[in-house]
Amino acid sequence: MATALETHHATATADGEKFTAQHTNGSSAVDHAQAGRERKPYEYGGNPLAHYRTNDPEARLTAFGGDFQPGLYRAPDRKFANPAPLGLSAFALTTFVLSLINVGTRDITHPNIVVALAFGYGGLVQLLAGMWEMAVGNTFGATALSSYGGFWLSFAIILTPGGFSIVADLEEHGVATFLNSFGLFLMGWFIFTTILLICTLRSTVAFFSLFFTLDIAFLLLGIGYLQNDGAVPQSGCIKAGGYFGLFAAFLAWYNALAGIADNSNSFFVIPVAHFPWSEKGREMRQKVDNSAAREAV
């Protein structure tokens, strides 16, 4: 596997150098057109769901850079497409519907409709996307998407009316028992999301913002259920968590779009704002030519 990844990275680097040499030496229009169709490293600034080997001293790259970003994706095999946008979309839609209910849209108070989405899209499809991320060698993507797929499946299992009797059994000991149990469940996911958030600090603003808003949503929802009055959760925290969930849903869709849109289907690149300390941010700074400004001074 390491040899295959090294060969893939060397090929991508060689392709980038080949294009640069052609551009510098003034190749023909046909050569330029052909080179323009080739996918150069960092050609598109998509959001990351990516992983690089960190046990190789000569390959100290960021966890979210290079060809494994959805907008830069180069499959190790022609049979593999990029699964990250699919997983992000499944997460986004399920989170969107649940968050609308949490903020009280149309006076809907029961999340039963989310159970179907949580089983079929946010759960099953996102779990499959995570397994496909594993197949292409993307540790972070596999961990994140598979885990949140598991979250939605477990969420659906808890709230399936009459199916698993989890809510009813807990409420036999008092409604507060279920509310506190569900609050602890959400706080556990807050801790997990915080761990993933730390791993996005060298990625892009768009991707970091997704995990930041999701982290705050889990925290507020967890507090809302734990700070109950014995019968219902604390409505202010639940509504605030719902709004942060909506932010997370739209950011997940935005990151998915950045992963889907490329030069084959889009007329423009989706901006994702690389952090200045990220690998891509440093590369962009090195490309800035300040010689004219220095001469003017």
VOGU-3710 file (C-alpha; in Angstrom, 3 decimals, decimal comma):
1> matalethha> 0,000/0,000/0,000  2,816/2,440/0,889  4,519/1,736/-2,441  1,293/2,372/-4,325  0,718/5,671/-2,538  4,308/6,784/-3,142  4,009/5,915/-6,824  0,710/7,824/-7,050  2,232/10,883/-5,322  5,300/10,798/-7,566
11> tatadgekft> 3,121/10,557/-10,663  1,012/13,518/-9,547  4,159/15,567/-8,879  5,604/14,645/-12,249  2,376/15,661/-13,960  2,481/19,048/-12,252  6,125/19,598/-13,244  5,345/18,532/-16,811  2,576/21,126/-17,088  4,780/23,850/-15,612
21> aqhtngssav> 7,569/23,082/-18,077  5,183/23,136/-21,021  3,741/26,450/-19,906  7,148/28,034/-19,383  8,679/26,875/-22,652  5,761/28,156/-24,748  4,310/24,931/-26,092  1,739/24,856/-28,851  -1,946/25,640/-28,307  -2,772/21,947/-28,633
31> dhaqagrerk> -0,242/21,063/-25,947  -1,658/23,747/-23,662  -5,198/22,468/-24,192  -4,121/18,916/-23,493  -2,207/19,944/-20,383  -5,156/22,002/-19,212  -7,302/18,888/-19,208  -4,882/17,095/-16,886  -5,634/17,236/-13,177  -2,708/19,022/-11,551
41> pyeyggnpla> -2,013/18,795/-7,824  -3,899/21,553/-5,973  -5,685/22,588/-9,172  -8,992/22,742/-7,327  -9,292/23,832/-3,726  -11,961/21,413/-2,589  -12,754/20,679/0,996  -10,796/17,927/2,687  -11,767/14,572/3,949  -8,299/13,268/3,532
51> hyrtndpear> -5,399/11,512/5,159  -1,700/11,210/4,435  0,811/8,845/5,955  2,452/10,457/8,971  4,919/7,691/9,742  7,146/8,693/6,838  9,525/11,515/7,854  9,726/12,644/4,236  5,949/12,795/3,788  4,900/15,191/6,541
61> ltafggdfqp> 1,843/16,578/4,811  -1,322/17,922/6,369  -4,156/15,562/7,162  -6,298/17,397/4,634  -4,245/18,147/1,560  -3,350/16,847/-1,826  -5,220/14,586/-4,157  -7,531/13,102/-1,517  -9,440/16,358/-1,107  -12,819/16,020/-2,815
71> glyrapdrkf> -11,975/18,899/-5,155  -8,594/17,375/-6,001  -9,478/13,738/-5,843  -7,513/11,265/-7,949  -8,743/7,742/-7,430  -6,141/5,011/-6,895  -8,216/2,877/-9,223  -10,545/3,886/-12,066  -13,329/1,952/-10,368  -13,323/4,288/-7,360
81> anpaplglsa> -15,084/7,636/-7,428  -14,757/10,136/-4,585  -17,181/9,050/-1,821  -16,803/12,146/0,387  -19,475/14,352/-1,259  -21,999/11,517/-0,968  -21,343/11,117/2,732  -21,438/14,863/3,324  -24,741/15,157/1,446  -26,305/12,319/3,450
91> falttfvlsl> -25,214/13,977/6,662  -26,427/17,408/5,516  -29,981/16,451/4,576  -30,665/14,402/7,699  -29,197/17,117/9,929  -31,204/19,759/8,076  -34,561/18,082/8,702  -33,855/17,310/12,368  -32,595/20,838/13,007  -35,731/22,350/11,482
101> invgtrdith> -37,755/20,318/13,965  -35,485/21,383/16,841  -36,066/25,068/16,074  -39,835/24,504/15,995  -40,516/24,942/12,284  -44,264/24,660/11,456  -44,878/23,773/15,103  -43,512/20,239/14,575  -42,411/18,866/17,934  -41,798/15,158/17,283
111> pnivvalafg> -38,829/13,985/15,170  -40,483/10,770/13,938  -40,047/11,725/10,262  -36,295/11,869/10,800  -36,244/8,171/11,664  -36,714/7,237/8,004  -33,935/9,586/6,878  -31,670/8,456/9,703  -32,024/4,823/8,663  -31,946/5,193/4,890
121> ygglvqllag> -29,778/8,206/4,048  -27,912/9,656/7,002  -27,287/6,188/8,388  -26,947/3,563/5,655  -25,692/5,732/2,787  -23,248/7,651/4,964  -21,926/4,422/6,463  -21,354/3,053/2,960  -19,557/6,261/1,986  -17,317/5,835/5,014
131> mwemavgntf> -16,459/2,284/4,001  -15,615/3,482/0,492  -13,381/6,123/2,050  -11,619/3,250/3,793  -11,184/1,510/0,439  -9,414/4,517/-1,095  -7,090/4,853/1,895  -8,685/7,891/3,563  -8,518/7,340/7,322  -10,120/10,602/8,422
141> gatalssygg> -12,958/10,356/5,919  -13,623/6,737/6,838  -13,647/7,533/10,560  -15,836/10,630/10,277  -18,419/9,405/7,769  -18,733/5,903/9,211  -19,079/7,260/12,738  -21,765/9,773/11,850  -23,508/7,081/9,836  -23,494/5,056/13,038
151> fwlsfaiilt> -24,803/8,081/14,921  -27,839/8,368/12,672  -28,504/4,634/12,814  -28,359/4,665/16,619  -30,501/7,820/16,687  -33,110/6,053/14,564  -32,977/2,943/16,752  -33,612/5,031/19,866  -36,584/6,892/18,393  -38,214/4,128/16,342
161> pggfsivadl> -41,807/4,202/17,660  -42,591/0,895/19,345  -39,725/-0,837/17,582  -36,972/-1,156/20,163  -38,896/0,228/23,153  -35,852/2,171/24,343  -37,728/5,391/25,093  -40,648/3,583/26,739  -38,409/1,421/28,938  -36,420/4,415/30,142
171> eehgvatfln> -39,525/6,500/30,773  -40,887/3,760/33,035  -38,350/5,103/35,526  -39,450/8,655/34,856  -39,289/10,951/31,826  -36,177/12,596/33,242  -34,358/9,256/33,000  -34,740/9,225/29,224  -33,918/12,921/28,887  -30,741/12,557/30,951
181> sfglflmgwf> -29,740/9,398/29,093  -30,225/11,076/25,735  -28,285/14,110/26,951  -25,326/11,882/27,859  -25,612/10,239/24,441  -25,316/13,654/22,757  -22,440/14,757/25,000  -20,495/11,694/23,924  -20,886/12,777/20,305  -19,805/16,275/21,299
191> ifttillict> -16,522/14,824/22,605  -15,995/12,786/19,442  -16,704/15,786/17,216  -14,213/17,858/19,223  -11,541/15,268/18,423  -12,343/15,526/14,717  -12,424/19,328/14,963  -8,816/19,328/16,157  -7,880/17,386/13,035  -9,331/20,085/10,765
201> lrstvaffsl> -7,105/22,919/11,963  -4,778/22,519/8,990  -7,499/22,155/6,377  -9,802/24,872/5,064  -12,059/27,445/6,701  -15,121/25,824/5,103  -14,298/22,383/6,442  -13,275/23,611/9,898  -16,492/25,638/10,109  -18,551/22,517/9,403
211> fftldiafll> -17,110/20,640/12,369  -17,117/23,718/14,605  -20,828/24,392/14,119  -21,632/20,697/14,472  -19,611/20,550/17,690  -21,521/23,484/19,159  -24,813/21,915/18,049  -24,040/18,672/19,914  -22,957/20,626/22,991  -26,101/22,759/23,114
221> lgigylqndg> -28,425/19,825/22,459  -26,671/17,754/25,119  -26,990/20,579/27,653  -30,628/21,086/26,658  -31,526/17,480/27,437  -29,491/17,356/30,636  -30,936/20,649/31,916  -34,497/19,354/31,830  -37,302/20,130/34,247  -38,185/16,475/34,682
231> avpqsgcika> -40,655/16,456/31,806  -39,204/18,332/28,808  -35,705/19,441/27,783  -34,586/23,051/28,132  -36,183/24,656/25,078  -33,708/27,529/24,660  -30,686/25,234/24,320  -32,573/22,860/22,034  -33,567/25,705/19,722  -30,032/27,155/19,739
241> ggyfglfaaf> -28,627/23,703/18,970  -31,101/23,457/16,112  -29,835/26,686/14,570  -26,223/25,529/14,802  -27,357/22,241/13,264  -28,789/24,192/10,337  -25,467/25,989/9,903  -23,690/22,629/9,951  -26,099/21,180/7,370  -25,574/24,033/4,901
251> lawynalagi> -21,802/23,915/5,434  -21,851/20,160/4,764  -23,719/20,796/1,508  -21,249/23,546/0,630  -18,278/21,248/1,217  -19,996/18,526/-0,790  -20,457/20,960/-3,683  -16,774/21,863/-3,501  -16,002/18,168/-3,834  -18,383/17,576/-6,741
261> adnsnsffvi> -17,644/20,658/-8,833  -14,561/20,386/-11,037  -13,501/21,349/-14,546  -15,677/18,611/-16,037  -19,012/19,907/-14,722  -18,573/23,447/-13,391  -17,599/26,818/-14,834  -16,125/28,022/-11,555  -14,227/26,739/-8,541  -15,986/26,654/-5,170
271> pvahfpwsek> -13,925/28,798/-2,762  -13,069/27,092/0,521  -10,527/29,572/2,012  -7,366/27,712/2,949  -5,885/28,529/6,330  -2,615/30,496/5,908  -0,709/27,874/7,927  -2,031/24,960/5,885  0,001/23,248/3,187  -2,045/24,900/0,447
281> gremrqkvdn> -1,938/28,284/2,184  1,870/28,216/2,395  2,070/27,170/-1,217  -0,147/30,075/-2,285  1,996/32,558/-0,330  5,147/31,267/-1,985  3,595/31,882/-5,409  2,905/35,560/-4,663  5,447/37,756/-6,447  6,149/40,866/-4,365
291> saareav> 9,164/42,017/-6,394  7,231/44,818/-8,131  5,979/46,176/-4,825  9,493/46,122/-3,345  10,896/47,959/-6,361  8,170/50,612/-6,066  9,153/51,235/-2,455
//
